[in-house]
Amino acid sequence: MDAHAPAHPRSSQATGLVRCTHPKQSVLLGLAVGVAAALSGRPAREALVAGAAVLVAQLLLGLVNDVVDERADIRSGAAGKPVAEGDVPAGNATFLAIVLLLVVVPLSLQNGTVAGTALLATVLVGFVHDRWLHRTWLSWLGWAVTFALLPAFLSYGGWGGGMHGGPPTIAVTVAAAVLGVCVHFLTTLPDLVADNQSGARNLPLLVALRTGAPKLLVASVIVTALAVAGLVVVVLQVGLRQ
């Protein structure tokens, strides 16, 4: 037995894998989409599957993020990173990501072919973001595109394969994209110090270096609240579908 192995490797890895998925963020977004589907008039089973599909997609991207960032997290000494800290082997996290990918494909397409394709596109965008963009000033782009695709996932949503619903309104798509950028700032704020130490230069960090983190926090909370309110107003006045 390895003298450096953790005392409870199985429980430690299981807990670490859950942490790698960024569960709070994943659950919140999945729940938000599920509620939005229900409020748009979709039956309970459709709202449940819509939320579950988004949840699995987000869990998958959380794992990808931690695996891709392993070396950067080691350099910066970032806390709460199970792969970088050695609690979870990168291979195990990658294996679970592949399993979730195999789950999210049929789960997404159960919402309809077009809707499912839109959600699967967020997975592709998320991979590109994690691999090439999220440590650069273009870090906002993946978030904007991902959130912009969610109205299409909802507006084309239905039950089973095939075409359902219709295209989302441009106003809702733009409002969702703006909200995505705001959420990016909020979720990045806790990691600004580690990002700076690792050499990342994402947009929130660049702004924080000029304004200071406290001011950026206040501004991010206020702007995000306004973005949420704006999205709700647009949905109520313009509607989800064209």
C-alpha positions in Angstrom: 0.0 0.0 0.0 1.3 3.5 -0.9 2.4 5.3 2.2 1.2 8.6 0.7 -2.2 7.3 -0.2 -5.1 9.0 1.6 -6.6 7.2 4.6 -10.0 6.8 2.9 -9.2 6.8 -0.8 -12.7 5.8 -2.0 -14.6 8.3 0.0 -12.0 11.0 -0.7 -12.2 10.4 -4.4 -16.0 10.3 -4.4 -16.2 13.6 -2.6 -13.4 15.1 -4.8 -15.2 14.0 -8.0 -18.4 15.8 -6.8 -16.4 18.9 -6.0 -14.8 18.8 -9.5 -18.2 19.1 -11.1 -18.8 22.5 -9.5 -22.1 21.2 -8.1 -23.6 24.4 -6.8 -23.3 26.2 -10.1 -24.5 23.2 -12.0 -27.6 22.6 -9.8 -28.6 26.3 -9.9 -28.4 26.5 -13.7 -30.2 23.2 -14.1 -32.9 24.2 -11.7 -33.3 27.6 -13.3 -33.8 26.1 -16.8 -36.2 23.5 -15.4 -38.3 26.2 -13.7 -38.1 28.3 -16.9 -39.4 25.4 -18.9 -42.3 24.9 -16.5 -43.2 28.6 -16.5 -43.2 28.5 -20.3 -46.1 26.0 -20.2 -44.1 22.8 -20.7 -45.5 19.6 -18.9 -43.8 18.5 -15.7 -41.9 15.6 -17.3 -40.5 17.9 -20.0 -39.4 20.6 -17.5 -37.8 17.8 -15.4 -35.8 16.4 -18.4 -34.8 19.9 -19.6 -33.4 20.8 -16.2 -31.7 17.4 -15.9 -30.1 17.7 -19.3 -28.6 21.1 -18.4 -27.5 19.8 -15.0 -25.6 16.9 -16.6 -24.0 19.2 -19.2 -22.8 21.6 -16.5 -21.4 18.7 -14.3 -19.5 17.5 -17.4 -18.0 20.9 -18.1 -17.0 21.3 -14.4 -15.0 18.2 -14.7 -13.4 19.3 -18.0 -12.5 22.6 -16.4 -10.6 21.1 -13.5 -8.8 18.6 -15.7 -7.7 21.2 -18.2 -6.6 23.6 -15.4 -4.6 21.0 -13.4 -1.2 22.4 -14.1 -2.3 26.1 -13.7 -4.0 25.2 -10.4 -0.8 23.5 -9.2 1.3 26.5 -10.1 -1.0 28.9 -8.3 -1.7 26.7 -5.3 -5.4 27.2 -5.7 -7.5 25.7 -2.9 -10.5 23.5 -3.5 -9.2 21.9 -6.7 -9.3 18.1 -6.1 -7.4 17.2 -9.3 -4.6 19.7 -8.7 -4.4 18.7 -5.0 -4.1 15.0 -5.9 -7.3 14.0 -4.3 -8.7 12.8 -7.6 -6.5 11.4 -10.4 -7.0 13.3 -13.7 -7.8 10.0 -15.4 -10.6 9.3 -13.1 -12.1 12.7 -13.6 -11.7 12.3 -17.4 -13.5 8.9 -17.2 -16.4 10.4 -15.3 -16.6 13.2 -17.9 -16.9 10.6 -20.7 -19.6 8.8 -18.8 -21.5 12.1 -18.4 -21.0 12.9 -22.1 -22.6 9.5 -22.9 -25.6 10.5 -20.7 -26.0 14.1 -21.8 -26.4 13.2 -25.5 -29.6 11.1 -25.3 -30.9 13.3 -22.4 -30.5 16.4 -24.5 -32.1 14.9 -27.6 -35.0 13.8 -25.5 -36.0 17.5 -25.5 -36.2 17.4 -29.3 -33.5 17.3 -32.1 -33.1 21.0 -32.5 -33.3 21.8 -28.7 -30.9 18.9 -28.0 -28.4 20.1 -30.6 -28.5 23.6 -29.0 -27.7 22.2 -25.6 -25.0 19.9 -27.0 -23.5 23.0 -28.7 -23.0 24.5 -25.2 -20.9 21.5 -24.3 -18.7 22.1 -27.3 -18.5 25.8 -26.6 -17.6 25.0 -23.0 -14.8 22.7 -24.0 -13.4 25.3 -26.4 -13.7 27.9 -23.6 -12.0 25.7 -21.0 -9.2 24.7 -23.4 -8.3 27.9 -25.1 -10.3 31.0 -23.9 -11.0 31.1 -20.2 -7.6 32.3 -19.2 -7.5 35.1 -21.7 -9.4 38.4 -22.1 -11.9 36.4 -24.3 -13.0 34.5 -21.2 -16.5 36.2 -21.4 -17.2 34.8 -24.9 -17.9 31.2 -23.9 -20.3 32.3 -21.2 -22.1 34.7 -23.5 -22.5 32.0 -26.3 -23.6 29.3 -23.8 -26.3 31.4 -22.2 -27.4 32.7 -25.6 -28.0 29.1 -26.7 -30.2 28.3 -23.7 -33.3 30.2 -25.0 -33.1 28.1 -28.1 -32.9 25.0 -26.0 -36.1 26.1 -24.3 -38.0 27.5 -27.3 -37.4 24.4 -29.4 -38.0 22.1 -26.5 -40.6 19.3 -26.6 -40.7 15.6 -25.9 -38.8 13.1 -27.9 -36.9 13.6 -31.2 -37.9 15.8 -34.0 -38.8 19.4 -34.4 -40.7 21.2 -31.7 -41.5 24.8 -30.9 -39.8 27.6 -32.7 -36.9 30.0 -32.7 -36.3 32.2 -29.7 -36.7 36.0 -29.9 -33.6 38.0 -30.6 -34.3 40.1 -27.5 -34.3 37.1 -25.1 -31.2 35.7 -26.8 -29.3 38.9 -26.3 -30.5 39.3 -22.7 -29.5 35.8 -21.9 -26.0 36.4 -23.4 -25.6 39.5 -21.2 -26.6 37.6 -18.1 -24.0 34.9 -19.0 -21.2 37.5 -19.0 -22.5 38.8 -15.6 -22.5 35.3 -14.2 -18.9 34.8 -15.5 -17.8 37.8 -13.4 -19.5 36.6 -10.3 -18.2 33.1 -10.5 -14.7 34.2 -11.3 -14.3 36.7 -8.4 -13.4 34.1 -5.7 -10.5 32.8 -7.9 -9.0 36.2 -8.8 -5.9 35.8 -6.6 -5.2 32.2 -7.8 -5.8 33.3 -11.4 -3.3 36.1 -11.1 -0.7 33.9 -9.5 -1.1 31.3 -12.3 -0.6 33.9 -15.0 -4.2 33.9 -16.3 -5.5 37.2 -17.7 -9.2 36.6 -18.0 -11.5 39.6 -18.3 -12.7 39.8 -14.7 -9.1 39.8 -13.5 -8.0 42.5 -16.0 -10.9 44.7 -14.7 -10.1 43.9 -11.1 -6.5 44.9 -11.5 -7.7 48.3 -12.6 -10.7 48.8 -10.2 -9.9 46.6 -7.3 -11.7 43.4 -6.3 -14.2 45.0 -3.8 -15.5 47.6 -6.3 -15.8 44.9 -9.0 -17.7 42.7 -6.6 -20.3 45.4 -5.9 -20.6 46.3 -9.5 -20.9 42.6 -10.6 -23.7 42.0 -8.1 -25.6 45.1 -9.1 -25.2 44.5 -12.9 -26.1 40.8 -12.5 -29.3 41.7 -10.6 -30.2 44.2 -13.4 -29.5 41.6 -16.0 -31.8 39.1 -14.4 -34.5 41.7 -14.1 -34.0 42.7 -17.7 -34.3 39.1 -18.9 -37.5 38.6 -16.9 -39.0 41.8 -18.4 -38.0 40.8 -21.9 -39.6 37.4 -21.5 -42.8 38.9 -20.2 -43.1 41.6 -22.7 -41.5 40.1 -25.9 -41.9 36.4 -25.2 -39.6 33.4 -25.5 -40.5 32.4 -29.0 -40.7 34.4 -32.2 
